[in-house]
């Protein structure tokens, strides 16, 4: 340490935290691979249809040709084969992925936002705790599928009218899944907040006069990031599967509208003759879930300064 | 500090009570209270350090926190400056916060692990000032200089520091708003001995530099003797004795203070071998069910019948010395009529030994 050192550091501004986060994230191999895989999948479903311009819902009107092109194995014309109606699987995978990834991400965001909000409120404000936690119990006790069915029955028509059949169904599914899957996150977050609230740095912030909202944003939320991340990554997988279950029951998207979950269910009938029809969407869903999981893992580590730089 | 003019009161505590309710039974009914602090009255003068000692569980930390209204008081008043902290509205209280700050016991827990040192020290500035980012950074650097932290550390996270350094960060944060009054809640209890001295000396230097007033809570009697001007000895939520430092350590009046101070080891082996320890029998009664009469009557070696009946009030028995005990009678040369009424000792209480 020379005397010149303090002069030098005086000029150096504190680095932005996000720069540190990125440096740490980059050092997490799994997270990088996850990010790469997820981006590839996103490119595959978004840019793919522009390159591979076959119509995913096209059924050859000529019955003879249609029957001839049914259940084809992979070939140059149909790289992933065709389904039982002669539709191109590659095009269907791309189109279906758009919906599935969009549903998964949006439903996850809704459920995590709701869960975190309710969890933080319940944990931080003692007065709200009982009310909100009983509400959570109530939602946990509701049988999920019948509830979704009722929601779909009630709101499908008005939503379709307002946002068009696809937009309406998307909104309905996303909101329905989001509204029925926030409870775990809320409970975990509440528990963390309860423990955090007793830590001395929260008391220190109160002695400074930090108001509750900034207390939550500055001290509580950053410290409950880890469980939220875990809940979020698992939530995506859950949302994709729930969507397919809904579509399977005829309450999600229309039957000819491809989603990965839908393809999985369609293929399940032919799993013994044509296993690849289940493998493609299955692999796609697994890859999405896995990659998001690794991204979440890396983010969680990168956001924790104690792990960062190790 | 031996000038004749009486020091100005900065903090005036009157009949401070802090009860924590106990809920029990199926219906969680309010069945009792933990009387953590039960009727405390004392003043802290500008620029002095009031030491607050007592065994663990006697309510020291609760007093510190109640003084800054980190707890809602059960009753009593805390006047800091000229406003009653206990009755301020939340908004008014917030504007008052810069005047009073706190240094916490556990340097590990009192810093948010997700914030950089610069962000931690700047938090009070964010809340109470409208400085630009550059001005804030400059102020943070100044504070880091003041507490002896290298400016290059501004960008690091609390986990990268030792206990002593973390405590310095906590002190810098407390200093950020130029407070007048700082509650030091056992700031050295979690540090090892060599670092304790550093931190205490730092606190003393800062006191001189910024004219701070401390309430120094500790169970380390030697350290309190080093830093405090006056010392209050607490037992079970009440003050047993409040005296200037030297007379208290030389000649404690309250039986509990005697017992407590007899536990301080003497560095001189000759005197140490002759030191008589007063070992108290039994345990501290539960603060949820304190004994009738004097709180100390169950363990007092000099107990007399009246102790079991009447709670003794804190009374000035020697100039500047306040004792709550039936055995210690006021000297004749004390101002007549100091019988322990609040009004009386309020006027008589002085920061320095009069001798």
Contacts between the chains, C-beta under 8 A, distances in Angstrom:
chain1	res1	chain2	res2	distance
A	5	B	152	7.1
A	6	B	150	7.6
A	6	B	151	5.8
A	6	B	152	7.6
A	9	B	150	8.0
A	9	B	151	5.3
A	9	B	152	4.2
A	9	B	154	8.0
A	10	B	141	7.0
A	10	B	151	6.4
A	12	B	152	8.0
A	12	B	155	7.9
A	13	B	137	6.9
A	14	B	116	6.1
A	14	B	118	4.7
A	14	B	119	7.9
A	14	B	137	7.2
A	14	B	154	5.5
A	14	B	155	4.6
A	15	B	155	5.8
A	17	B	116	7.2
A	199	B	109	5.3
A	200	B	104	4.9
A	200	B	105	7.4
A	200	B	106	5.6
A	200	B	109	4.1
A	200	B	110	4.0
A	201	B	109	6.5
A	201	B	110	5.3
A	201	B	111	5.7
A	201	B	112	4.5
A	203	B	65	7.6
A	203	B	70	6.0
A	203	B	104	7.2
A	203	B	110	7.6
A	204	B	102	7.0
A	204	B	104	5.9
A	204	B	110	5.0
A	204	B	111	7.8
A	204	B	170	7.4
A	204	B	173	7.2
A	205	B	112	7.8
A	205	B	123	6.9
A	206	B	70	5.9
A	207	B	68	5.4
A	207	B	70	5.9
A	207	B	97	7.1
A	207	B	100	7.9
A	207	B	101	6.4
A	207	B	102	4.6
A	208	B	97	6.2
A	208	B	101	7.5
A	208	B	123	6.1
A	208	B	124	4.7
A	208	B	127	5.7
A	208	B	128	7.8
A	208	B	173	7.6
A	208	B	177	7.9
A	209	B	93	7.4
A	209	B	94	4.3
A	209	B	95	7.9
A	209	B	97	3.4
A	209	B	98	7.6
A	209	B	124	8.0
A	209	B	127	5.7
A	209	B	128	6.8
A	210	B	123	7.1
A	210	B	127	5.6
A	211	B	94	7.2
A	214	B	127	7.6
A	218	B	112	7.6
A	218	B	115	7.7
A	218	B	123	7.5
A	219	B	112	5.4
A	222	B	112	7.7
A	222	B	114	4.3
A	222	B	115	8.0
A	223	B	112	7.3
A	223	B	113	7.3
A	223	B	114	5.9
A	303	B	114	7.6
A	304	B	113	8.0
A	304	B	114	7.5
A	305	B	113	6.4
A	305	B	114	6.1
A	305	B	116	8.0
A	305	B	157	3.8
A	305	B	159	6.6
A	306	B	113	6.2
A	306	B	157	7.2
A	306	B	159	4.8
A	308	B	157	7.9
